[in-house]
Amino acid sequence: MGIGMSDLADQCFCCAPQDPDQEREHELAHNPAKRATPSPRNTTEATLTGSSPSAYSSANRWGADDQDSLLAPVPEAGEDAILVPPPVPSQGPPSTGQGRGGVDLEILVFDLESGETQVYGEAFRRIAPSGHAEPDNQALRHYLLSNSSLISDDNLDTEILKIASESDSFGIDESGFIKLLREHPLENEALSQFMGLSEDGDTIGSGDCRSGLLSLMKDVLNADFDDNQWDLIFDSVMQEAGLTVTMQQYIEFARRVARIIRVSRASRT
């Protein structure tokens, strides 16, 4: 019985075209040394199923013939590797403070007394760790001259002796120190300016009050806030003002604004 050509094609591996997988299985069966060499196709598939989905999609897009060209740029990483983009620095909301450290301006505006207690109390404890300072303490005198309207030694001596006389030890404690700073943010500058702004000597308009306070603080205290910060200060200090402001109100407003400016500045030194 004869053998047809189709039978020869089925049995002959050297002439008929073979499926690549079947051909490799036939080679491995006759040459065991090739078992240690991984299949290029398997190597490509193993690499493309790792942590680089982009490489896998590129291989499918370009076809199997181009997959070997993708092997070089694919990074070696475990299956659980996650590519994380670099963090973007956060830009928080704009601050109402003046920067350079210190207590936030908004805190001082809405709780001035607590802010003064904190800032000036810490300063006094640095000056007098024992909690008591003599009237001639040079560090104490320098701080008062720098952060109050007591700009002369004569005025300073008078006010220090007043506070010291209230103490059994004839000295300055923390509460007396804070009292000196609170009671002397300005001298008579506010009264003088009011008389220049008022037409009748009794009242001024609320708009003139606002602009007058701004001019006063810049001239006397060299205050340097931006427009938003000035609005924050004046809106808080003048919240109970009507269409007109009396002389006494103006002086009180000016003293409170000056206290805010002085303690804000002291908190940064």
Number of C-alpha atoms within 10 A of each C-alpha: 3 4 7 8 9 10 9 12 14 12 11 12 12 8 10 12 11 14 9 9 11 10 13 15 13 12 14 14 12 10 10 9 10 13 13 8 7 9 13 11 14 10 12 18 15 10 19 22 12 18 19 18 11 10 20 19 12 14 21 12 11 11 10 12 9 13 20 13 11 16 15 7 8 16 12 11 12 9 10 8 11 10 8 6 6 6 6 6 6 6 6 6 6 6 11 15 17 17 11 9 10 16 20 16 24 16 14 20 23 15 12 19 14 12 21 23 17 15 18 24 17 15 20 23 15 13 17 18 11 10 14 17 23 16 17 13 13 12 13 19 17 11 17 20 16 12 20 21 22 22 13 9 12 9 12 19 14 11 14 20 15 15 19 19 12 12 12 7 12 16 20 28 21 18 14 17 22 21 14 20 21 22 13 17 22 21 13 9 14 22 14 10 16 23 15 10 15 17 10 8 12 13 20 21 15 17 11 15 26 19 11 19 22 16 15 18 19 12 10 13 15 11 17 12 15 10 9 9 18 16 13 15 22 20 14 15 19 18 9 9 16 10 9 15 22 19 19 14 16 24 21 15 22 25 22 20 24 24 25 23 23 21 26 24 16 18 19 13 9
